[in-house]
Amino acid sequence: MSFADTAPNSGLRTLGDLGDVAGRRVLVRVDFNVPLQDGQVADDTRIRLVLPTLRALRERGARLLLVSHLGRPKDRDPAFSLRPVVDRLALLLAEEVALAPDLDHIPDGDLVVLENIRYEPGETKNDPQLAARLGALADAYVNDAFGSAHRAHASTEGVVHHVARSAAGLLFEREVEMLSATMSDPRRPLVAVLGGAKATDKIAVIERFLEVADAVLLGGGMGYPFLAASGRRIGNSLCDAEGLAAARRTLELPGAEKLRLAVDLVVADDFATDAARRVVNIDAEDIEDGWEALDIGPRTRAAYAHVIERAGTVFWNGPVGAFELAPFAAGTHAIADAVVATDAVTVVGGGDSIAALTKFGVEDRVTHLSTGGGASLAFVEGRPLPGVVALMRAPSDG
């Protein structure tokens, strides 16, 4: 199911606004920040998701110069070269792809990838000179790297001011439209499922969903400070002083009654597959010192699945347990099963959530798989994203 006609107009300039690009060079900011293993791409999800934009531009006769970062290299560390990405892209497109070593040596090809943009010291500082150099390389600019839109970098924001035409790519446009619809015009009930390691990482997201959602289901390390703040003893479960203080403040906010916390937890005496483990009914008994919660329990799984089943829109970000260890994967697996089984609009984001869906073989059964990461969370919080603002139509554009 999709939002269809309910998705609000994002106000972005899109590929249709570029005009004629036949024979012209288009600089495309992509997100090829993919995991590498033994010198090869270990997961090409982010590469595959940008292919529709690349193909759409190539079908219109554009010559493409792709720009991406990879990791956080110091100087020109060869370990962060985009060469493995170029090889995988060529395989996926069945087309020759050239790698430009730097801004001064751009091959005259139809499909070129510029070496890691973070090799350029001015990138993360949004250096105007670097932005101008990038702009001078192309006739138009397209940003399809929503995952970097929360950063005002030379290749995401600065370059827009040095090209005559700019637009969002298809993936970027869909990210903005889906997240906008989720937060401003969702099908009700809107259910947010939030997990992950630390409550402080997403406390602003939790508070935002208390304002707009109908139910907020917490799991994983996200939930333990809230249980502690509610008077439960949680043993050695993840909970630092900052997270506990944030949870206490949040529980005092209007809408806090929408929060749903685990009623039972799978606890273990070690973070290991061979650890001793048992289920604790957290509303009736304590987690002893020396034991830590590593997954939601069976009663919580059933309760959360029931809420998801009745939802109109589901936003899921973060696993609800240590799913990377088989004995503690049942909770996240249950959430994944519920999300793909519901008739609701389903928006799933966050690297670990996507990894979980992939692990369980259901990544293609959600409405929207967001690779936005921190940008998605910043958008949900309501913060302006420099990369998005740079591509918004002016009022005079109509």
C-alpha positions as CSV (number, residue, x, y, z in Angstrom):
1,M,0.0,0.0,0.0
2,S,1.2,3.5,-0.7
3,F,0.2,7.1,0.3
4,A,-0.8,7.6,-3.4
5,D,-2.6,10.9,-3.7
6,T,-2.3,11.7,0.1
7,A,1.4,12.5,-0.1
8,P,1.9,16.3,0.1
9,N,3.7,18.2,-2.6
10,S,7.3,18.4,-1.4
11,G,8.0,21.6,-3.1
12,L,11.3,20.2,-4.5
13,R,12.6,20.8,-7.9
14,T,12.6,17.5,-9.6
15,L,14.1,15.9,-12.7
16,G,11.3,17.3,-14.8
17,D,12.6,20.8,-14.0
18,L,16.0,20.2,-15.5
19,G,14.8,20.7,-19.1
20,D,16.9,19.4,-22.0
21,V,20.0,17.6,-20.7
22,A,20.9,15.7,-24.0
23,G,24.6,15.8,-24.5
24,R,25.1,17.8,-21.3
25,R,27.0,16.8,-18.2
26,V,25.0,16.4,-15.1
27,L,26.8,16.2,-11.7
28,V,24.9,13.7,-9.6
29,R,25.5,13.5,-5.8
30,V,24.9,9.9,-4.8
31,D,25.3,8.0,-1.6
32,F,27.8,5.2,-2.3
33,N,28.9,5.1,1.4
34,V,28.6,1.3,1.4
35,P,30.3,-1.3,3.5
36,L,33.4,-2.9,2.0
37,Q,34.9,-6.3,2.8
38,D,38.2,-7.6,1.4
39,G,38.3,-4.8,-1.1
40,Q,34.7,-5.5,-2.5
41,V,31.3,-4.1,-1.9
42,A,29.6,-6.1,0.9
43,D,26.1,-4.6,0.5
44,D,25.1,-2.8,-2.7
45,T,21.6,-1.7,-1.5
46,R,22.5,2.0,-1.7
47,I,24.0,1.6,-5.2
48,R,20.9,-0.2,-6.5
49,L,18.5,2.3,-5.1
50,V,20.0,5.2,-7.1
51,L,20.0,3.2,-10.4
52,P,16.5,4.5,-11.5
53,T,17.8,8.1,-11.3
54,L,20.9,7.3,-13.3
55,R,18.9,5.4,-15.9
56,A,16.3,8.2,-16.2
57,L,19.1,10.8,-16.9
58,R,20.9,8.5,-19.3
59,E,17.7,7.9,-21.3
60,R,17.5,11.6,-21.7
61,G,21.0,11.7,-23.2
62,A,22.8,13.1,-20.1
63,R,26.5,12.5,-19.5
64,L,26.9,11.8,-15.8
65,L,29.6,12.7,-13.3
66,L,28.8,11.0,-10.0
67,V,30.0,12.3,-6.7
68,S,30.0,10.4,-3.4
69,H,31.8,10.1,-0.1
70,L,33.0,6.9,1.5
71,G,33.8,6.8,5.2
72,R,35.8,9.5,6.9
73,P,39.3,9.3,5.3
74,K,42.3,11.2,6.4
75,D,44.1,12.7,3.4
76,R,43.8,10.3,0.4
77,D,43.8,7.0,2.2
78,P,43.4,4.3,-0.5
79,A,41.3,2.2,1.9
80,F,38.5,4.6,1.2
81,S,38.8,4.6,-2.6
82,L,35.6,4.3,-4.6
83,R,37.2,1.8,-7.0
84,P,35.2,-1.2,-5.6
85,V,32.0,0.8,-5.9
86,V,32.8,1.7,-9.5
87,D,33.4,-2.0,-10.3
88,R,30.0,-2.9,-8.8
89,L,28.2,0.0,-10.5
90,A,29.6,-1.1,-13.9
91,L,28.4,-4.6,-13.2
92,L,24.9,-3.5,-12.2
93,L,24.5,-1.2,-15.2
94,A,26.3,-3.5,-17.7
95,E,28.1,-0.3,-18.8
96,E,31.6,1.0,-18.7
97,V,32.2,3.3,-15.7
98,A,35.4,5.5,-15.4
99,L,36.9,6.6,-12.1
100,A,38.3,10.2,-12.1
101,P,41.2,10.4,-9.7
102,D,40.5,14.0,-8.8
103,L,38.8,17.2,-9.9
104,D,41.6,18.1,-12.3
105,H,41.5,14.8,-14.2
106,I,37.9,14.1,-15.3
107,P,37.7,11.6,-18.2
108,D,35.5,12.6,-21.1
109,G,33.1,9.7,-20.7
110,D,29.3,9.2,-20.5
111,L,29.5,7.8,-17.0
112,V,32.2,8.9,-14.7
113,V,32.6,8.6,-10.9
114,L,34.7,11.1,-9.1
115,E,37.0,9.7,-6.5
116,N,35.9,10.0,-2.8
117,I,34.8,13.6,-2.4
118,R,36.1,13.6,1.2
119,Y,39.6,13.4,-0.2
120,E,39.0,17.1,-0.9
121,P,39.7,19.0,2.4
122,G,37.0,21.6,1.7
123,E,34.1,19.2,1.3
124,T,32.9,19.0,4.9
125,K,33.6,22.7,5.4
126,N,31.3,23.6,2.5
127,D,34.2,25.5,1.0
128,P,32.9,28.0,-1.6
129,Q,35.9,27.5,-3.8
130,L,35.4,23.7,-3.9
131,A,31.7,24.2,-4.5
132,A,32.5,26.5,-7.4
133,R,34.9,24.0,-8.9
134,L,32.3,21.2,-8.7
135,G,29.7,23.5,-10.3
136,A,32.1,24.4,-13.1
137,L,32.3,20.7,-14.1
138,A,28.7,20.3,-15.1
139,D,25.7,22.0,-16.8
140,A,23.2,20.8,-14.1
141,Y,23.2,19.2,-10.7
142,V,21.1,16.4,-9.2
143,N,21.1,15.3,-5.6
144,D,20.0,11.7,-5.0
145,A,21.9,11.3,-1.7
146,F,19.2,12.1,0.9
147,G,21.3,10.4,3.5
148,S,23.7,13.4,3.3
149,A,21.0,16.1,3.1
150,H,21.4,17.1,6.7
151,R,24.9,18.2,6.1
152,A,25.8,21.5,4.5
153,H,28.8,20.3,2.5
154,A,30.2,21.5,-0.8
155,S,28.7,18.6,-2.7
156,T,25.3,18.7,-1.1
157,E,24.5,22.4,-0.6
158,G,27.3,24.7,-1.8
159,V,27.4,23.4,-5.4
160,V,23.7,24.3,-5.9
161,H,24.7,28.0,-5.9
162,H,27.1,27.4,-8.8
163,V,25.0,25.7,-11.4
164,A,22.2,27.0,-13.5
165,R,19.8,24.1,-12.9
166,S,19.5,21.7,-10.0
167,A,16.9,19.1,-8.9
168,A,16.3,16.2,-6.6
169,G,16.8,12.7,-7.9
170,L,14.0,10.1,-7.8
171,L,15.2,8.5,-4.5
172,F,15.7,11.8,-2.8
173,E,12.2,13.0,-4.0
174,R,10.6,9.8,-2.7
175,E,12.4,10.1,0.7
176,V,11.1,13.6,1.2
177,E,7.6,12.8,0.1
178,M,7.2,9.6,2.2
179,L,8.7,11.2,5.3
180,S,6.6,14.3,4.8
181,A,3.4,12.3,4.4
182,T,4.3,10.2,7.5
183,M,4.7,13.2,9.7
184,S,2.0,15.6,8.3
185,D,-0.7,13.5,6.7
186,P,-0.5,9.9,7.7
187,R,-3.2,7.3,7.5
188,R,-4.3,6.7,11.0
189,P,-3.5,5.2,13.4
190,L,0.1,6.3,13.1
191,V,2.4,3.8,15.0
192,A,6.1,4.5,15.6
193,V,8.3,1.6,16.5
194,L,11.6,2.9,17.8
195,G,14.5,0.8,18.9
196,G,18.3,0.9,18.9
197,A,21.0,1.1,21.5
198,K,20.6,4.5,23.2
199,A,17.6,6.6,24.1
200,T,19.6,9.8,23.9
201,D,20.3,9.1,20.2
202,K,16.6,9.4,19.3
203,I,15.0,11.3,22.2
204,A,14.0,14.2,20.0
205,V,12.4,11.6,17.6
206,I,10.5,10.0,20.4
207,E,9.3,13.4,21.6
208,R,8.2,14.4,18.0
209,F,6.2,11.2,17.7
210,L,4.5,11.9,21.0
211,E,3.1,14.9,19.2
212,V,2.0,13.3,16.0
213,A,1.6,9.6,16.5
214,D,-1.2,7.6,18.0
215,A,1.2,5.0,19.6
216,V,4.9,4.9,20.2
217,L,6.4,1.4,20.8
218,L,9.8,1.3,22.4
219,G,12.2,-1.6,22.4
220,G,15.9,-2.5,22.7
221,G,18.3,-0.1,24.5
222,M,15.9,2.7,23.6
223,G,13.4,1.4,26.2
224,Y,15.5,0.4,29.2
225,P,16.0,4.0,30.5
226,F,12.2,4.5,30.3
227,L,11.6,1.3,32.3
228,A,14.1,2.5,34.9
229,A,12.5,6.0,35.0
230,S,9.2,4.2,35.6
231,G,10.5,2.6,38.7
232,R,11.6,-0.8,37.3
233,R,15.0,-2.3,38.3
234,I,16.8,-3.3,35.1
235,G,20.0,-4.9,36.3
236,N,22.9,-4.4,33.9
237,S,20.7,-3.4,30.9
238,L,21.9,-0.5,28.8
239,C,21.1,2.7,30.6
240,D,23.4,5.7,31.3
241,A,22.7,8.7,33.4
242,E,22.1,10.9,30.4
243,G,19.5,8.5,29.0
244,L,17.8,8.1,32.3
245,A,17.5,11.9,32.8
246,A,16.1,12.2,29.2
247,A,13.6,9.5,29.8
248,R,12.4,11.1,33.0
249,R,11.9,14.4,31.2
250,T,10.0,12.8,28.3
251,L,7.7,10.9,30.6
252,E,6.5,14.3,31.9
253,L,5.6,15.6,28.5
254,P,2.1,15.8,27.0
255,G,1.4,12.7,25.0
256,A,3.6,10.5,27.2
257,E,0.6,8.2,27.6
258,K,1.1,7.1,24.0
259,L,4.4,5.4,25.0
260,R,4.3,1.6,25.1
261,L,7.1,-0.2,27.0
262,A,8.0,-3.8,27.1
263,V,6.1,-5.9,29.7
264,D,8.5,-8.8,29.5
265,L,12.2,-9.1,28.4
266,V,14.6,-11.8,27.5
267,V,17.6,-11.4,29.8
268,A,21.0,-13.0,29.8
269,D,24.1,-13.1,32.0
270,D,26.4,-12.3,29.1
271,F,26.3,-10.7,25.7
272,A,26.9,-14.0,24.0
273,T,25.0,-16.8,22.1
274,D,25.9,-19.3,24.8
275,A,24.8,-17.1,27.7
276,A,22.3,-18.3,30.3
277,R,19.0,-16.6,29.5
278,R,15.4,-16.4,30.8
279,V,12.3,-14.3,30.4
280,V,11.5,-11.7,33.0
281,N,8.0,-10.2,33.4
282,I,9.3,-6.7,34.0
283,D,6.0,-5.4,35.5
284,A,6.1,-8.0,38.3
285,E,9.8,-8.8,38.9
286,D,13.2,-7.1,38.8
287,I,16.1,-7.9,36.5
288,E,18.9,-8.9,38.9
289,D,22.3,-7.4,38.9
290,G,24.6,-9.3,36.6
291,W,21.8,-9.8,34.1
292,E,20.9,-7.6,31.2
293,A,17.9,-7.4,28.8
294,L,18.8,-8.2,25.2
295,D,15.4,-8.7,23.6
296,I,11.7,-8.1,24.1
297,G,9.8,-11.1,25.4
298,P,6.9,-13.1,23.9
299,R,4.1,-11.1,25.6
300,T,5.5,-7.8,24.3
301,R,6.0,-9.3,20.8
302,A,2.4,-10.2,20.7
303,A,1.2,-6.9,22.0
304,Y,3.3,-4.8,19.7
305,A,2.3,-7.0,16.7
306,H,-1.4,-6.4,17.6
307,V,-0.9,-2.6,17.5
308,I,1.0,-2.8,14.2
309,E,-1.7,-5.0,12.7
310,R,-4.3,-2.3,13.3
311,A,-2.2,0.7,12.1
312,G,-2.8,2.8,9.1
313,T,0.9,4.0,8.9
314,V,3.9,2.4,10.6
315,F,7.3,4.1,11.0
316,W,10.0,1.7,12.2
317,N,13.5,2.7,13.1
318,G,15.9,0.5,15.1
319,P,15.8,-3.2,16.2
320,V,14.2,-4.1,19.5
321,G,16.9,-6.5,20.6
322,A,20.4,-7.8,19.8
323,F,19.1,-9.5,16.6
324,E,22.7,-10.1,15.4
325,L,22.8,-12.9,18.0
326,A,20.4,-15.7,17.2
327,P,19.0,-16.2,20.8
328,F,18.0,-12.5,20.9
329,A,16.6,-12.1,17.4
330,A,13.0,-13.2,18.0
331,G,11.7,-9.8,19.0
332,T,13.1,-7.9,15.9
333,H,11.9,-10.8,13.7
334,A,8.4,-10.5,15.2
335,I,8.3,-6.8,14.5
336,A,9.5,-7.4,10.9
337,D,6.9,-10.0,10.4
338,A,4.2,-7.7,11.7
339,V,5.3,-4.8,9.6
340,V,5.3,-6.8,6.3
341,A,2.0,-8.4,7.2
342,T,0.0,-5.3,7.9
343,D,-2.1,-3.5,5.3
344,A,-0.7,-0.2,6.6
345,V,1.7,2.2,4.8
346,T,5.1,1.0,6.1
347,V,8.2,3.2,6.3
348,V,11.4,1.5,7.6
349,G,14.7,3.2,8.1
350,G,18.0,2.9,9.9
351,G,20.9,0.7,8.9
352,D,20.1,-2.0,11.5
353,S,16.4,-2.1,10.7
354,I,17.2,-2.5,7.0
355,A,19.8,-5.2,7.9
356,A,17.2,-7.0,9.9
357,L,14.7,-7.0,7.0
358,T,17.4,-8.2,4.7
359,K,18.4,-10.9,7.1
360,F,14.8,-12.1,7.4
361,G,14.4,-11.9,3.6
362,V,11.5,-9.4,3.6
363,E,13.2,-6.1,2.6
364,D,11.1,-5.9,-0.6
365,R,7.8,-6.1,1.3
366,V,7.6,-2.6,2.8
367,T,6.2,0.5,1.3
368,H,9.4,2.5,1.6
369,L,12.8,1.5,2.6
370,S,14.6,4.6,3.8
371,T,18.4,4.8,3.5
372,G,18.4,8.3,4.9
373,G,19.9,7.4,8.3
374,G,20.6,10.5,10.3
375,A,19.0,12.7,7.7
376,S,15.7,10.8,8.0
377,L,15.7,11.3,11.8
378,A,16.6,15.0,11.5
379,F,13.7,15.4,9.0
380,V,11.3,13.6,11.4
381,E,12.4,15.8,14.2
382,G,11.4,18.8,12.1
383,R,14.9,20.2,11.5
384,P,15.6,22.0,8.2
385,L,18.0,19.9,6.1
386,P,20.5,22.1,4.1
387,G,20.4,19.7,1.1
388,V,16.6,19.8,1.0
389,V,16.3,23.5,1.4
390,A,18.8,24.1,-1.4
391,L,16.5,22.3,-3.8
392,M,13.2,23.9,-2.9
393,R,11.3,25.8,-5.5
394,A,11.2,29.6,-5.0
395,P,7.6,31.0,-4.5
396,S,7.9,32.6,-7.9
397,D,8.4,29.1,-9.5
398,G,4.8,28.3,-8.8
